[in-house]
Amino acid sequence: MTWQDVGDLRGHRGAANCLSAAGEVLASGGEDGTIRLWDVAAGRSTRALLSIQQRPVNAVCIGRGGCEHFVLGAAGREVFAYDVRAPGMVLRQPAVPSIGRAREEVSSLALDASGCYAAIGDDSGEVRLVDLENETQPPALQAAHGSICSC
């Protein structure tokens, strides 16, 4: 099998810290405090979502299931969500400014297949689960790792 480089996506002013993909859409979170949504087939940025106080974005996750219209992001210990049905090329305020706060800096985000539960991993090794439908947080899963990184 031969893999072929098909191009670069340019738009962040600084490092691209994290990625999430769903279908033909890619989300990237950057050191510049933005989440960029990309049309992979066209090779261009379609939207920019500004993080809270434009702090560097350290984790991003595209919604699925019942939450397919949301993009989750994390800056520092805060997790927030944007509703991509909102008009405009640049979204300056998240629709949900705080989904939860991690004990330490968030290093990874994921949603289950239904889109009902968000998993928030942080640098302490803790994984917090949040029920997005009922806005409740069950107890955190205790640290089994020193740090959690997504790949």
N, C-alpha and C positions, 0 to 999 in steps of 0.2 A: 504494500500500500504506500502510495506517495501522497504526502500532504502538501498543499500549495498555499503560499501566502497570497491572500487576495486583496490586501490593502490595510490602511490605517484609519482609525477614527480619531479625528482631532477636534478638540473643543475645550478640554480642561486647561486651565492655567496652573499647571503644577501636576503633581503625581495623581494618577488614577489609583485609588486605594482598594476598590472592591467592585465586583461585577455580579450581575444576576441576569438570567435570560429566560424568556418565555416566547416561544414561537419565533417570529421575525423581529421581536423587540429585545433590545439589550439595554440594561440600566447600568450606569457606572457612577460611582461616588468618588469625589475628588477632594484633594487637599485644598482646593479653592473654595470649598463650601457649597458645591453644587452637586446635584444628582442630574445626570444627563440621560435622556431617553434617546435611543438610536434606532433608526430604521436600518437594519443590517443589510437588507438587499440593496438599498439605495446608497449605503455608506455615509449617512449624514445624521446629524443631531436633529431631533424633531421637537424636543422640549428641554427646558432647564428648570429645575426645582431647587429653590434656595433653602439651605438648611437653616435651622434656628440660629440667629445671630451670625449666619454665614461661617459657622465653625466647620472644620474639616469633617467630611463624611467618612466614617470608618466601617460602615456596613450598609448594605442595600439589599432589598428583596422585592421582586415583582409579585403582586398578588395573584392568587389563583382561586379556583372554586367560587365561592360566594363573595370573594373579595378581589375579583380580577380587575376592578377599576381602581385599586389602590396600589401605591408604591410605598414601601416602608423604608425608612432610612434611620441611621443612628449617627449622632455626633456626640462624642464623649460618652457620658452615661445615659443620655436621653434617647428614646426611640419615638419617632413621629411618623405620620402617614399623610400622603397627598392623595387627593381624589383626582385622577387624571381625566375625569369627565369635565372638570372645570375649564372654562375658556382661557385662551391665552397661550403664548409661546413660553412665557416665564411665569411660574407660580411662586409667589413671594412668601406665602403663608401656608403651612400645612393645614389640611382639613381637621386633623386630630393632632394637636400640638404635643401631647404626651400619652403614649401607649403604656409606658412604664419606665422606670429608672432602674438601671443595673447597679450592683454594688461597686463595680469597677468599670473601666472603659469597655464599651460593647465591641466585640471583635467579630461577631457573626449573627446573622438573622436568617430565619427560615420559616416557611409556612407549611402546614400539612397539606395534603392533596385537596381537602375540602375547603381550605382557606379559612377555617374556623379558629385554628390555633397558631399563634406565633411563638417561636422558640427564640429566646434572646440569650446568646452566649457572651460571657464577659471574661476579662483577663484574670479574674480570680478562679476560673474554672467552673463557675456556677452557670447553669442553664435554667432560665426562668421561662415558664410557659404561661401564655396569656390567652384566655378565651375571648376572642374578638367579638363574638356574638353577644355574650353576657357581660363583657367587660370585667371579668374576674381574673384574679391571679392565684392559681393553686400554689402550694408550697414549691419552692425552687428545688431542682435536683441538686444534690450536694456535689461539691467539687470532686472530680475524679482525675482532673488534669490541672496543671499549673496555669495553663492558658489555652484558649480555644481559638483556632484559626479556621477559616473556611477555605475550601478549594473547589 
